Amino acid sequence: MYEGRTCDIVICLFRDEVMPMQKPSLLKCGDTIAVVALSEAPAFQFPIVYEWGKEQLEKELQLKLIAAPHALMDDGFLKSHPKLRAADLHWALENPEVKAIIAMTGGSDSIRNLPHIDLNIIRNNPKVFLGNSDTTVMHFCFQKAAVVSFLGPALLTGFAEPGGVHAYLLDSLQKLLFFPTPAGTIAPNIGGRTAEFIPWGQDRQRLLVPRKTKTVPSWRFLGSKSVAQGEIIGGCFEALLMINGTNLWPELENWQGKILALELGDPTSHPSIFEWGMRSFAAQGILDRISGILVGGLMNKWGDDERDLVGKIILKILTERGRDIPLVTEMDFGHVTPFFTLPLGVKGEINSEEQSFSIIEGAVV
């Protein structure tokens, strides 16, 4: 059905057009949400974890979860057939029963789906699309098609949380997806974060016990003591480095006035890799055009010195460019648990004087 549709061909249809962002329809109790495996596909190997995530999502959001045709297949098979992963996304978008789509989990090779993605299908079927980490690549497909998407939980890394879904995760998600009004101020998480490693297995009992939490670092408001407003763009930093230079990468003018959100995904990344990536953004002129920067909290394998270093690196590069804009680090999104959801393509506001961050535009209609 999708033979011959290539990313390069379809993206060219959008490259020189300035299109307003389309918003998906709001969700209602009883709606159907489809899970797609666009990168890793662990449900085949860990069916107990998949069923736990399905159960928790259906209970907490009052939605019906169904799996896309290939989402529950073996991970090794799907990695050899990225065309099937793209076909699942197309299936979910064009299926009138499906009102929303959620990624199974993250991974590392969503970029291999690009030759098979049809942006026209995304543009013509705007629906809620959820996921983080490597799913960032697919978010930029939605960005290119001018459709709002949501940097938020995946099924297995949000809803399959041991002990049940965190209330902090549910709060922003429900405000963003079920109501057309702006979500308003996003409060910092004061209930503690968890990074306790519990390997996936076949024992449901292990999923009944919450993971241990630790004290949450405070959000750090750095840079200009001013107010910045703009559409939110961004995602997983490592995924951004992968798509930088591809046809998915926005034209320079499309960064104008945006708020750049960065989640740092790979705990083995050295801070110098982060600096090199930010220097690439600076050399392209991106940092000259954005209005503010948000950085998600770092995973525990980064030490306190490295947490400080992230903000210092950004401020140093901004200073070199003669820029003084609001910057917030250690925020509760990305690869920390729990986290809030960011609507991409929707206006946010950083108020450094009041030390607050808000979503000031509705994300659904």
C-alpha positions as CSV (number, residue, x, y, z in Angstrom):
1,M,0.0,0.0,0.0
2,Y,2.8,2.4,0.8
3,E,5.3,1.1,-1.8
4,G,7.1,4.0,-3.5
5,R,6.3,6.6,-1.0
6,T,9.6,8.0,0.2
7,C,10.4,10.6,2.8
8,D,12.6,12.7,0.4
9,I,9.8,13.0,-2.1
10,V,7.0,13.7,0.3
11,I,9.0,16.2,2.5
12,C,9.7,18.3,-0.6
13,L,6.0,19.0,-0.8
14,F,6.3,20.9,2.5
15,R,9.7,22.4,2.5
16,D,8.9,25.8,1.1
17,E,5.4,26.1,2.4
18,V,4.5,28.1,5.6
19,M,1.6,26.2,7.1
20,P,-0.2,26.9,10.4
21,M,0.2,24.2,13.0
22,Q,-2.9,21.9,13.0
23,K,-4.1,20.7,16.4
24,P,-5.6,17.2,16.9
25,S,-9.1,16.7,18.3
26,L,-9.3,16.5,22.1
27,L,-9.8,13.0,23.7
28,K,-12.9,11.8,25.5
29,C,-13.4,8.9,27.8
30,G,-14.0,5.7,25.8
31,D,-11.9,6.8,22.9
32,T,-9.5,4.4,21.3
33,I,-5.7,4.9,21.4
34,A,-3.4,2.7,19.3
35,V,0.1,1.7,20.4
36,V,2.8,1.6,17.7
37,A,6.3,0.2,17.9
38,L,8.3,2.7,15.8
39,S,11.7,1.9,17.3
40,E,12.2,-0.9,19.9
41,A,9.4,-3.5,20.2
42,P,9.7,-5.3,23.6
43,A,6.1,-6.3,24.0
44,F,6.7,-9.7,22.3
45,Q,9.4,-10.6,24.8
46,F,7.8,-9.0,27.8
47,P,4.0,-9.5,27.5
48,I,3.4,-9.1,31.2
49,V,4.9,-5.6,31.1
50,Y,2.9,-4.7,28.0
51,E,-0.4,-5.9,29.7
52,W,0.4,-4.0,32.8
53,G,1.0,-0.8,30.8
54,K,-2.2,-1.4,28.9
55,E,-4.2,-2.0,32.1
56,Q,-2.8,1.2,33.7
57,L,-3.4,3.4,30.7
58,E,-7.0,2.2,30.3
59,K,-7.7,2.7,34.0
60,E,-6.2,6.1,34.4
61,L,-7.2,7.7,31.2
62,Q,-10.4,5.8,30.5
63,L,-9.3,5.0,27.0
64,K,-9.4,1.8,25.0
65,L,-5.9,0.6,23.9
66,I,-5.4,-1.4,20.8
67,A,-2.2,-2.5,19.1
68,A,-1.3,-1.6,15.6
69,P,-1.0,-4.6,13.3
70,H,2.8,-5.2,13.8
71,A,3.3,-3.6,17.2
72,L,3.4,-6.9,19.1
73,M,5.7,-8.7,16.8
74,D,9.3,-9.7,17.6
75,D,11.7,-6.8,18.0
76,G,14.4,-8.4,15.8
77,F,11.9,-8.9,12.9
78,L,10.6,-5.3,13.1
79,K,14.1,-3.9,13.1
80,S,14.6,-5.7,9.8
81,H,11.4,-4.3,8.4
82,P,11.1,-0.5,9.2
83,K,8.6,-0.2,6.4
84,L,6.1,-2.2,8.6
85,R,6.7,0.2,11.5
86,A,5.9,3.2,9.2
87,A,2.9,1.3,7.9
88,D,1.6,0.9,11.4
89,L,1.8,4.7,11.9
90,H,-0.1,5.2,8.7
91,W,-2.7,2.6,9.7
92,A,-3.3,4.3,13.0
93,L,-3.6,7.8,11.4
94,E,-6.1,6.6,8.7
95,N,-8.1,4.4,11.0
96,P,-11.3,6.3,11.9
97,E,-11.7,4.3,15.1
98,V,-8.3,5.5,16.4
99,K,-8.3,8.9,18.1
100,A,-4.8,8.9,19.5
101,I,-1.4,7.1,19.1
102,I,1.2,6.3,21.7
103,A,4.7,4.9,21.1
104,M,5.5,1.5,22.7
105,T,8.8,2.8,24.0
106,G,11.9,4.6,22.8
107,G,15.0,3.1,21.2
108,S,17.7,4.2,18.8
109,D,16.6,3.7,15.2
110,S,13.3,5.5,14.4
111,I,15.4,7.3,11.8
112,R,15.3,4.2,9.6
113,N,11.5,4.7,9.2
114,L,11.9,8.0,7.3
115,P,12.1,6.6,3.8
116,H,8.7,5.1,4.4
117,I,6.8,7.9,6.1
118,D,4.2,9.9,4.1
119,L,3.8,13.3,5.6
120,N,0.6,13.9,3.7
121,I,-1.0,11.2,5.8
122,I,0.1,13.0,9.0
123,R,-1.1,16.3,7.7
124,N,-4.4,15.0,6.5
125,N,-5.1,13.1,9.7
126,P,-4.1,15.2,12.7
127,K,-4.3,13.0,15.8
128,V,-2.8,13.0,19.3
129,F,0.7,11.4,19.1
130,L,2.6,10.6,22.2
131,G,6.2,9.5,23.0
132,N,9.6,10.7,24.0
133,S,13.3,9.7,23.6
134,D,14.0,8.3,20.1
135,T,10.3,9.0,19.2
136,T,11.6,12.6,18.7
137,V,12.4,11.6,15.1
138,M,8.8,10.9,14.5
139,H,7.8,14.2,16.3
140,F,9.8,16.0,13.7
141,C,7.8,14.3,11.0
142,F,4.7,15.8,12.6
143,Q,6.6,19.1,12.9
144,K,7.4,19.0,9.2
145,A,3.7,18.2,8.4
146,A,2.7,21.1,10.7
147,V,0.8,19.0,13.2
148,V,1.0,19.4,17.0
149,S,2.4,16.4,18.8
150,F,3.3,15.6,22.4
151,L,6.7,14.9,23.9
152,G,5.3,12.7,26.7
153,P,5.0,9.1,28.0
154,A,5.4,6.0,25.9
155,L,3.3,2.9,26.9
156,L,6.1,0.9,28.6
157,T,8.1,3.8,29.9
158,G,5.2,5.8,31.4
159,F,2.2,3.6,32.0
160,A,4.0,0.3,32.8
161,E,5.5,2.0,35.8
162,P,5.8,-0.4,38.8
163,G,3.2,0.4,41.4
164,G,1.1,2.3,38.9
165,V,1.2,5.6,37.0
166,H,2.6,8.6,38.8
167,A,0.0,11.3,39.5
168,Y,2.5,13.9,38.4
169,L,2.6,12.3,34.9
170,L,-1.1,12.2,34.7
171,D,-1.7,15.8,35.7
172,S,-0.3,17.6,32.6
173,L,-1.3,14.8,30.3
174,Q,-5.0,15.1,31.2
175,K,-5.0,18.9,31.0
176,L,-3.3,18.8,27.5
177,L,-5.3,16.0,25.8
178,F,-8.8,16.2,27.2
179,F,-9.4,20.0,27.4
180,P,-9.0,22.7,24.6
181,T,-8.0,25.4,27.1
182,P,-4.3,26.1,27.9
183,A,-2.8,23.8,30.5
184,G,-1.4,26.8,32.3
185,T,1.5,26.8,34.8
186,I,3.4,23.5,35.1
187,A,4.4,22.9,38.7
188,P,7.7,21.3,39.5
189,N,7.6,17.7,40.8
190,I,8.0,17.8,44.6
191,G,7.3,14.1,45.2
192,G,10.7,12.7,44.3
193,R,12.2,11.0,41.2
194,T,13.0,7.4,40.7
195,A,15.8,5.8,38.8
196,E,15.8,2.4,40.6
197,F,16.5,-0.3,38.0
198,I,14.0,-3.1,38.0
199,P,14.6,-5.4,35.0
200,W,11.6,-6.4,32.9
201,G,10.6,-10.0,33.4
202,Q,7.6,-12.3,33.5
203,D,6.7,-11.8,37.2
204,R,3.6,-9.6,37.5
205,Q,4.1,-9.3,41.3
206,R,7.2,-7.2,40.8
207,L,5.1,-4.7,38.9
208,L,2.9,-4.1,42.0
209,V,5.7,-2.5,44.1
210,P,6.6,1.2,43.4
211,R,10.2,2.0,42.8
212,K,12.1,3.9,45.4
213,T,12.3,7.7,45.0
214,K,14.9,10.3,45.8
215,T,14.9,14.0,46.4
216,V,14.2,16.1,43.3
217,P,16.7,18.7,42.2
218,S,15.2,22.2,41.9
219,W,14.6,23.7,38.5
220,R,17.4,26.1,37.7
221,F,16.4,29.4,36.1
222,L,19.5,30.8,34.4
223,G,20.2,33.4,31.8
224,S,18.1,36.4,31.2
225,K,15.7,37.5,34.0
226,S,12.9,38.1,31.5
227,V,9.8,36.5,29.9
228,A,10.1,34.4,26.8
229,Q,7.1,33.2,24.8
230,G,7.1,30.9,21.7
231,E,6.1,27.7,20.1
232,I,7.9,24.7,21.7
233,I,10.2,22.7,19.5
234,G,12.7,19.9,20.3
235,G,13.0,16.6,22.0
236,C,15.7,14.1,22.7
237,F,19.1,15.7,22.1
238,E,20.7,12.6,20.7
239,A,17.9,12.1,18.3
240,L,18.2,15.8,17.2
241,L,21.8,15.1,16.3
242,M,20.7,12.2,14.1
243,I,18.2,14.2,12.1
244,N,20.4,17.4,11.9
245,G,21.0,17.9,8.2
246,T,18.3,15.6,7.0
247,N,15.2,16.8,5.2
248,L,13.4,16.7,8.5
249,W,15.5,19.5,9.9
250,P,13.6,22.8,10.0
251,E,14.7,25.7,7.8
252,L,16.5,28.4,9.8
253,E,13.5,30.8,9.7
254,N,11.3,28.1,11.3
255,W,13.4,28.4,14.5
256,Q,12.5,32.1,14.9
257,G,11.0,32.9,18.3
258,K,10.7,29.2,19.3
259,I,11.4,27.8,22.8
260,L,13.9,24.9,22.4
261,A,13.2,21.9,24.7
262,L,16.0,19.4,25.2
263,E,15.9,16.0,26.9
264,L,19.2,14.3,27.4
265,G,18.7,10.6,26.8
266,D,22.0,8.7,26.8
267,P,23.5,8.3,30.3
268,T,26.8,7.4,28.7
269,S,27.1,10.6,26.8
270,H,30.0,12.8,27.9
271,P,29.2,16.5,28.5
272,S,31.7,17.4,25.7
273,I,29.3,15.7,23.2
274,F,26.6,18.0,24.4
275,E,28.8,21.0,23.9
276,W,29.7,19.9,20.4
277,G,26.0,19.5,19.5
278,M,25.1,22.9,21.0
279,R,27.9,24.5,19.0
280,S,26.4,23.0,15.9
281,F,23.1,24.7,16.7
282,A,25.0,27.9,17.3
283,A,26.9,27.7,14.0
284,Q,23.7,27.2,12.1
285,G,22.2,30.3,13.6
286,I,19.5,28.5,15.6
287,L,20.6,29.9,19.0
288,D,20.4,33.4,17.4
289,R,16.7,32.9,16.7
290,I,15.1,31.0,19.6
291,S,13.6,32.9,22.5
292,G,14.4,30.5,25.3
293,I,15.7,27.0,26.3
294,L,14.3,24.3,28.5
295,V,16.5,21.3,29.5
296,G,15.0,18.2,31.1
297,G,16.5,16.6,34.2
298,L,19.5,14.4,33.8
299,M,19.6,10.7,34.5
300,N,21.4,9.6,37.6
301,K,24.6,8.6,35.9
302,W,25.4,12.3,35.5
303,G,27.1,13.7,38.7
304,D,26.3,17.0,40.3
305,D,29.3,18.7,38.6
306,E,27.9,17.6,35.2
307,R,24.5,18.9,36.1
308,D,26.0,22.3,36.7
309,L,28.1,21.9,33.6
310,V,25.1,21.6,31.2
311,G,23.8,25.1,32.1
312,K,27.3,26.5,32.0
313,I,27.9,25.1,28.5
314,I,24.7,26.7,27.2
315,L,25.3,30.0,28.9
316,K,28.9,30.1,27.5
317,I,27.8,29.5,24.0
318,L,24.9,32.0,24.2
319,T,27.3,34.6,25.6
320,E,29.7,34.0,22.6
321,R,26.7,34.7,20.3
322,G,25.8,37.8,22.2
323,R,22.5,36.4,23.4
324,D,20.9,36.7,26.8
325,I,17.7,34.6,26.9
326,P,15.9,32.6,29.6
327,L,17.2,29.1,30.3
328,V,15.8,26.5,32.6
329,T,17.6,23.3,33.4
330,E,16.8,20.2,35.6
331,M,13.2,20.3,34.6
332,D,10.8,17.4,35.1
333,F,10.5,16.2,31.5
334,G,12.4,13.8,29.3
335,H,14.2,10.8,30.8
336,V,13.4,11.4,34.4
337,T,10.6,9.7,36.2
338,P,8.0,11.0,36.7
339,F,7.8,13.7,34.1
340,F,5.3,16.2,32.5
341,T,4.3,16.3,28.9
342,L,5.3,19.1,26.5
343,P,3.1,19.9,23.5
344,L,5.3,20.5,20.5
345,G,4.1,23.3,18.2
346,V,2.2,25.0,21.0
347,K,3.1,28.2,22.7
348,G,4.8,28.1,26.1
349,E,6.1,30.9,28.4
350,I,9.2,31.0,30.5
351,N,9.0,33.7,33.3
352,S,12.4,33.8,34.8
353,E,11.5,36.6,37.2
354,E,8.7,34.5,38.7
355,Q,10.6,31.3,38.1
356,S,7.7,29.6,36.3
357,F,6.9,27.8,33.1
358,S,3.5,27.7,31.5
359,I,1.6,26.3,28.5
360,I,-0.3,29.4,27.3
361,E,-2.1,27.9,24.3
362,G,-4.5,25.0,24.0
363,A,-3.0,21.9,22.4
364,V,-6.2,20.2,21.1
365,V,-9.4,21.4,19.6
